[in-house]
Amino acid sequence: MRALVAGLDSPALRVLAACTRSEADYDVPDLLPPAVDELGLTFHPAGSVAGQEAAARALAALLADELTPRELAFRDHHRFGHQLALVDQLADLDDEYDILEYGDRAPAQADADVTAEVLRLAQHPRFPADPTDAPT
């Protein structure tokens, strides 16, 4: 209902907004894709690589100013592990934090690498300029 109040409107969004809590478990998975499409947004199915990458980019952009580099690397590593190629470098950097005291690498160097990687993620294209372009 908030979307309708905010001025967003589409037939599928109205049906989605009318769902009760008891209907949500069953109806929302089928109603959400057309509602998102009608609004001109990109829908990523749950568990898809594209959805995980979009989440990783959004988290990088949202949390970059709120968390330390080490916390960012840890959260990303915990959330995605080494399974998502887009953020594997952050997982590697989180692993490096665990062995800093045994090597000659300074924590500030690891922080700088994490900061650069988070900036790369946050600036990574979220969608192709042309729908026929392949994602980068």
N, C-alpha and C positions, 0 to 999 in steps of 0.2 A: 504494500500500500504506500510506503514511503516514496517509491519511485514515481507513482502517479502524482503524488503531491509535489514532487520536485519537478514535474513537467515532462517526465519521460512517460511515453504511452505507446502501447502496441497491443494488438489483440492477444497475442500469446502472453504478454506481461500481465494483462488483466486477469487471464485465467490463472496464471501463476500466483498473483496477488490474492486471488479468492480462495486459494487452498487453505484448508484448516490444518491444524497440527496433525490430526489423525490421518489426513490424506497425504501429507507431505512425504512420508516415507515411500509411498507408492507412486504418487503422481509427479513429484518434482523432477526425478531423473528423466522422465519423458518430456516434461514441459520446459525445462531449462534451456536445452539447445535451441529450440525455435525462438524463444524469448530473447536470448542473447543475440541470435542471428538477426532478428527484426530490429534490434537496436544498433546493428552494425559493429558488434563486438566479436571477438574471437572466442570461441568456446573450445576449451581443452578437456577432453574426457578425463575422468578421474583416473589417476595412475599412469597417464600417458607421459612420454618423455617430454613432449612439448609443454604439457602442463607443469611438470616438475621444473623445467627450465624457466618458464614464466614465473613460477613461484620463487625460484632462486634469485632471479633478477629483481623481483619486487622486494624480497627480503633484503637483498644487498642495498637497494636504494633507500628502503625505509629505516634500516637499522644502522647504517653507516655512521650517522651522527650520534647515535645513542649508546653504542657499545664500543669497547676497546677492540683493537685488531685481534687480539687473542680470543676474546669472547665471540667475535664474528666468525673466526675460523672454526672455533669449537662448535658453535651452533650449526654452522653449515655442514661440518663433518658429521655431526650427530644426526642431522636431518637427512642428508643425502648419501653419506658414506663415500665410498670410492666408486659408486655405481653410476653416477651421472657425469659424463665426460666434461660438460660445461663447467662444473665446479670441482673437478678432481684436484686442481692445483690448490684450492683452499684446503681440501682434506689433507693433502701432502704438507702444507704449511702448518696445519694443526699438529700433525705428527712431529714436525720439526720442533715445535715449542716444547714437546716432551723431552727432547734430547739436547736442548740448548746448553744446559749446564755441563755437558760432557764434551762439547766441541768448542770451536773458536768463533763461532757466529754469535754476534751480539743480539740481544732481544730487539733492539731498535731496527736492526736489519730485517728481522722477521716481520716486525710491525709494518715497516715500509713496504715489504713484498705483499703482505695481506692487504694493505691500503690500496696499492696499485691494482691488485686483482679484483677487489671489491669495486673499485672505480670502473674497471673494464666491464665487469658484469652489469653494473648499473647503467652504463652507456651502451651496452650491447643492443643492437636493434631488437625491438620487441615484436615487430612484424615486418614483412617485406613491403617496400613502397608500392609495388605492383603485385597483385595476387598471384601472378604467374611466376614471380621470382621465387627462387628457392630460399628458405631461411638460412641465415648465416650464423 
